[in-house]
Amino acid sequence: MLSEQSFVNTMSNLDRHTGEEGKLPARIAILASDMRDELDLDLVRCIVSQAGCEGMRATVCDAAGSLAKERRLLSELLESDIDGLILSPVDCHQMPPQLRAARCPVVLVGQQYFEPLATTFVGIDNCATAQRTVEHLRDTGCEKIGFLAVSDQQYSTQQRIFGSRIALANHGVAEPLQIIITAGSDDAARDRIRNALSEKRLDAVICDSSSACYQLLLALDESPAAMAAKLQVVTFSSSRWQRFSKFRIVAIQQPSEQIASHVLQSLTRRFRFAGRKLPHKNEIFLGAEIVGLASRADRIAGRAVPESARCIAL
């Protein structure tokens, strides 16, 4: 019995299939890096829903951005009676050693390790998505671009920074990408953001997560109106803060249903071949899209989001 009270259990009463070809993992675990982030939460919901339809019982665990908690939960899960593990790592540089000795198949989703691991990764192509996002911002007249993140230790964050730098280099932009890391207290984060906006006179900020976007919106509320009004905000999430915001936000949305489907297919394939280890690593990259979101003022006034910003495939 797993002890963490934050565990969410989704159970199904269907029996395990016994035929070799039709065999499915009956008990799976999902260990998310931080379910406070919308992308993580959305992925978990989709995976749990699809797993239930396939007759799999899913136990969901949240590391809440803590490497220590992730390792404790990981040890507990791998020692329990599960048929497969779906993992979104907290830190791409620190792979827990117990993963290599795991008796059950492991699939990585959204985040992965730079150290090679013979498993399957499923997620969006963060580097290419960030590159095309910066190109989109450049096409709309943005010259000075910032990248805002709570931490830079995740694979997705580092790939997005890399892709953004590639795009700026390809355009021959003299201004480097302004990276703002907000780890620390909320007050310190807002001060850091306001200082960067003021000193660098940024035209656009790409937010790495919904948490980073929330910090930016708080900072903009305390910034001069002229500076806040000209800033283009892009976030890697569906931005739950948008309904309360007076600023128009552009969201980068991932195909969560497709990702969940590929994750479960990959886990099932590795489960069926459990006795014959698959030595190679697979990467499945899916596309994302930019979606323009109306601000609170837009909705009150009945204004539509401009057609050009409604939906752009990346």
C-alpha positions as CSV (number, residue, x, y, z in Angstrom):
1,M,0.0,0.0,0.0
2,L,1.5,3.3,-1.1
3,S,1.6,5.9,1.8
4,E,1.6,9.3,0.0
5,Q,-1.8,10.9,0.6
6,S,-1.5,12.8,-2.6
7,F,-1.9,9.6,-4.6
8,V,-5.0,9.5,-6.9
9,N,-6.3,6.1,-7.6
10,T,-8.3,5.3,-10.7
11,M,-9.5,1.7,-10.6
12,S,-11.1,-0.6,-13.1
13,N,-12.6,-4.1,-12.5
14,L,-11.6,-5.7,-15.8
15,D,-9.4,-8.8,-15.6
16,R,-6.0,-9.0,-17.1
17,H,-5.9,-10.5,-20.6
18,T,-4.0,-13.8,-20.7
19,G,-3.3,-14.3,-24.4
20,E,0.3,-13.4,-25.2
21,E,-0.6,-11.1,-28.1
22,G,-3.5,-9.5,-26.3
23,K,-1.8,-9.2,-23.0
24,L,-2.1,-5.8,-21.4
25,P,-0.5,-4.3,-18.3
26,A,-3.2,-4.4,-15.6
27,R,-1.6,-2.2,-13.0
28,I,0.3,0.9,-14.0
29,A,1.7,3.9,-12.1
30,I,2.1,7.5,-13.3
31,L,4.8,9.6,-11.6
32,A,4.4,13.3,-12.7
33,S,7.1,15.8,-12.2
34,D,4.8,18.6,-11.1
35,M,1.0,18.6,-11.5
36,R,0.8,22.2,-10.6
37,D,1.8,22.7,-14.2
38,E,-1.1,22.6,-16.6
39,L,0.7,20.5,-19.2
40,D,1.6,17.8,-16.7
41,L,-1.9,17.8,-15.2
42,D,-3.6,17.6,-18.7
43,L,-1.4,14.7,-19.7
44,V,-2.1,12.8,-16.5
45,R,-5.8,13.2,-17.0
46,C,-5.7,11.9,-20.6
47,I,-3.5,8.9,-19.7
48,V,-5.7,7.9,-16.7
49,S,-8.8,8.2,-18.9
50,Q,-7.5,6.1,-21.7
51,A,-5.9,3.6,-19.4
52,G,-9.3,3.1,-17.7
53,C,-10.9,2.5,-21.1
54,E,-8.3,-0.2,-21.8
55,G,-8.9,-1.9,-18.5
56,M,-5.8,-0.8,-16.7
57,R,-5.7,0.4,-13.1
58,A,-3.7,3.6,-12.7
59,T,-2.0,5.0,-9.6
60,V,-1.0,8.6,-10.0
61,C,1.8,10.3,-8.0
62,D,3.0,13.8,-8.0
63,A,6.6,14.7,-7.2
64,A,5.6,18.4,-7.0
65,G,8.9,19.5,-8.5
66,S,11.0,17.9,-5.7
67,L,13.8,15.5,-6.7
68,A,13.9,14.0,-3.2
69,K,10.2,13.3,-3.3
70,E,10.5,11.8,-6.8
71,R,13.2,9.4,-5.7
72,R,11.2,8.3,-2.6
73,L,8.0,7.7,-4.7
74,L,10.0,6.0,-7.4
75,S,11.5,3.5,-5.0
76,E,8.1,2.8,-3.5
77,L,6.5,2.3,-6.8
78,L,9.2,0.0,-8.3
79,E,9.0,-2.1,-5.1
80,S,5.2,-2.5,-5.5
81,D,3.3,-4.8,-7.8
82,I,3.0,-2.7,-10.9
83,D,3.2,-3.8,-14.5
84,G,4.5,-0.6,-15.9
85,L,5.6,2.9,-15.0
86,I,5.0,6.2,-16.8
87,L,7.4,8.9,-15.6
88,S,7.9,12.6,-16.2
89,P,11.3,13.4,-14.6
90,V,11.9,16.3,-12.3
91,D,15.6,16.8,-13.3
92,C,17.0,15.8,-16.7
93,H,20.5,15.6,-15.4
94,Q,19.9,13.3,-12.4
95,M,18.5,9.9,-13.4
96,P,17.7,7.7,-10.4
97,P,19.9,4.6,-10.5
98,Q,17.0,2.3,-9.7
99,L,15.4,3.0,-13.1
100,R,18.1,0.9,-14.8
101,A,17.2,-2.0,-12.6
102,A,13.4,-1.6,-12.9
103,R,11.7,-5.0,-13.4
104,C,8.7,-3.4,-15.2
105,P,8.8,-1.4,-18.4
106,V,9.2,2.4,-18.2
107,V,8.0,5.1,-20.6
108,L,9.0,8.7,-20.3
109,V,6.5,11.4,-21.1
110,G,7.0,15.2,-21.6
111,Q,10.4,15.1,-20.0
112,Q,13.4,12.8,-20.4
113,Y,17.0,12.4,-19.3
114,F,20.1,13.4,-21.2
115,E,21.7,10.2,-19.9
116,P,20.7,7.3,-22.3
117,L,18.0,4.9,-21.0
118,A,16.7,2.1,-23.1
119,T,13.0,3.1,-23.0
120,T,10.5,5.2,-25.0
121,F,10.0,9.0,-24.8
122,V,6.8,10.6,-25.9
123,G,6.2,14.3,-26.1
124,I,6.3,17.4,-28.3
125,D,9.5,18.5,-30.1
126,N,10.3,21.3,-27.7
127,C,13.3,22.5,-29.6
128,A,11.5,22.8,-32.9
129,T,8.4,24.2,-31.3
130,A,10.4,27.0,-29.5
131,Q,12.2,27.7,-32.7
132,R,9.0,28.2,-34.7
133,T,7.5,30.2,-31.8
134,V,10.4,32.7,-31.9
135,E,10.0,32.9,-35.7
136,H,6.3,33.7,-35.2
137,L,7.2,36.4,-32.8
138,R,9.8,37.9,-35.1
139,D,7.2,37.9,-37.9
140,T,4.9,40.0,-35.7
141,G,7.7,42.6,-35.1
142,C,9.2,41.4,-31.8
143,E,12.9,42.1,-31.6
144,K,13.8,41.6,-28.0
145,I,12.6,38.3,-26.6
146,G,12.8,36.9,-23.1
147,F,12.3,33.3,-21.8
148,L,10.8,32.9,-18.4
149,A,11.1,29.7,-16.3
150,V,10.7,28.6,-12.7
151,S,13.7,26.3,-13.2
152,D,16.1,25.4,-16.0
153,Q,16.7,21.8,-14.9
154,Q,14.0,20.1,-17.0
155,Y,14.7,18.6,-20.4
156,S,11.8,20.5,-22.0
157,T,13.0,23.9,-20.6
158,Q,16.6,23.4,-21.9
159,Q,15.3,22.2,-25.3
160,R,13.0,25.3,-25.6
161,I,15.9,27.6,-24.7
162,F,18.1,25.9,-27.3
163,G,15.4,26.2,-30.0
164,S,14.8,29.9,-29.2
165,R,18.5,30.6,-29.5
166,I,18.7,28.8,-32.8
167,A,15.9,30.9,-34.2
168,L,17.5,34.1,-33.1
169,A,20.8,33.1,-34.5
170,N,19.2,32.1,-37.9
171,H,17.7,35.6,-38.1
172,G,21.1,37.2,-37.3
173,V,19.5,39.0,-34.3
174,A,22.1,41.0,-32.3
175,E,20.0,40.8,-29.1
176,P,20.5,37.5,-27.3
177,L,17.6,35.6,-25.7
178,Q,17.0,37.0,-22.2
179,I,16.6,34.1,-19.8
180,I,14.8,34.8,-16.5
181,I,14.8,32.1,-13.9
182,T,12.4,32.8,-11.1
183,A,13.3,30.2,-8.5
184,G,12.6,31.6,-5.0
185,S,9.9,33.5,-3.3
186,D,7.0,35.1,-5.3
187,D,8.1,38.6,-4.3
188,A,11.7,38.0,-5.5
189,A,10.4,36.5,-8.7
190,R,8.2,39.5,-9.4
191,D,11.1,41.9,-8.8
192,R,13.4,39.9,-11.1
193,I,10.8,39.9,-13.9
194,R,10.0,43.6,-13.5
195,N,13.7,44.5,-13.6
196,A,14.3,42.4,-16.7
197,L,11.3,44.0,-18.5
198,S,12.4,47.5,-17.6
199,E,16.2,47.1,-18.2
200,K,16.0,45.0,-21.4
201,R,12.8,46.6,-22.8
202,L,11.5,43.3,-24.0
203,D,8.9,43.0,-26.8
204,A,7.9,39.5,-25.9
205,V,8.2,36.9,-23.2
206,I,7.9,33.1,-23.7
207,C,6.7,31.4,-20.5
208,D,7.9,27.9,-19.9
209,S,4.9,26.9,-17.8
210,S,1.6,28.1,-16.4
211,S,3.4,28.9,-13.1
212,A,5.9,31.1,-14.9
213,C,3.0,32.8,-16.8
214,Y,1.2,33.5,-13.5
215,Q,4.4,35.1,-12.1
216,L,4.7,37.2,-15.2
217,L,1.0,38.4,-15.0
218,L,1.5,39.4,-11.4
219,A,4.6,41.4,-12.3
220,L,2.8,43.1,-15.3
221,D,0.0,44.2,-12.9
222,E,2.7,46.1,-11.0
223,S,4.5,47.5,-14.1
224,P,3.8,50.7,-16.0
225,A,0.7,50.3,-18.2
226,A,2.6,51.3,-21.4
227,M,5.2,48.6,-20.9
228,A,2.7,45.9,-20.1
229,A,0.4,46.8,-23.0
230,K,3.1,46.4,-25.7
231,L,4.4,43.0,-24.3
232,Q,3.5,39.9,-26.3
233,V,3.0,37.0,-23.9
234,V,3.4,33.4,-25.0
235,T,3.0,30.4,-22.7
236,F,3.6,26.7,-22.9
237,S,0.2,25.8,-21.4
238,S,-3.5,26.5,-21.9
239,S,-3.1,29.3,-19.3
240,R,-5.8,28.9,-16.7
241,W,-4.9,32.4,-15.6
242,Q,-6.2,33.9,-18.8
243,R,-9.8,34.1,-17.6
244,F,-8.7,36.6,-14.9
245,S,-6.2,38.5,-16.9
246,K,-6.5,41.8,-18.7
247,F,-3.7,40.8,-21.0
248,R,-4.1,38.8,-24.2
249,I,-2.0,35.6,-24.1
250,V,-0.9,33.2,-26.8
251,A,-0.7,29.6,-25.7
252,I,1.3,26.8,-27.1
253,Q,-0.8,23.7,-26.7
254,Q,0.3,20.1,-26.9
255,P,-1.9,17.2,-28.4
256,S,-2.4,15.6,-25.0
257,E,-4.8,12.9,-26.2
258,Q,-2.3,11.8,-28.9
259,I,0.6,11.8,-26.5
260,A,-1.4,9.7,-24.0
261,S,-2.3,7.2,-26.7
262,H,1.3,6.8,-27.8
263,V,2.4,6.5,-24.2
264,L,0.1,3.6,-23.5
265,Q,0.8,1.9,-26.8
266,S,4.6,2.1,-26.0
267,L,4.1,0.8,-22.5
268,T,2.0,-2.1,-23.7
269,R,4.6,-3.1,-26.4
270,R,7.4,-3.1,-23.8
271,F,5.2,-5.0,-21.4
272,R,4.6,-7.8,-24.0
273,F,8.3,-8.1,-24.6
274,A,9.3,-7.9,-21.0
275,G,11.1,-11.2,-21.2
276,R,13.1,-10.0,-24.2
277,K,14.5,-6.7,-23.3
278,L,14.2,-4.0,-26.0
279,P,17.8,-2.5,-25.8
280,H,17.2,0.6,-27.9
281,K,15.7,4.0,-27.1
282,N,12.7,5.3,-29.0
283,E,11.6,8.9,-29.2
284,I,8.2,9.9,-30.5
285,F,7.8,13.6,-31.2
286,L,4.4,15.2,-31.9
287,G,3.5,18.7,-33.1
288,A,2.0,21.5,-31.1
289,E,0.0,24.6,-32.0
290,I,-0.3,28.2,-31.1
291,V,-3.7,29.3,-29.9
292,G,-4.7,32.9,-29.3
293,L,-6.7,33.3,-26.1
294,A,-9.1,36.2,-25.4
295,S,-8.4,38.4,-22.3
296,R,-11.0,39.0,-19.7
297,A,-11.6,42.5,-21.3
298,D,-12.0,40.8,-24.7
299,R,-14.7,38.6,-23.3
300,I,-16.6,41.3,-21.4
301,A,-16.5,43.5,-24.5
302,G,-17.5,40.6,-26.8
303,R,-14.3,41.0,-28.9
304,A,-13.0,38.0,-30.8
305,V,-9.3,37.0,-30.9
306,P,-7.8,38.2,-34.2
307,E,-8.0,35.5,-36.9
308,S,-4.2,35.5,-37.3
309,A,-3.7,34.5,-33.7
310,R,-6.4,31.9,-33.3
311,C,-4.6,28.7,-34.3
312,I,-1.2,28.3,-35.9
313,A,0.3,24.8,-36.3
314,L,4.0,24.6,-35.2
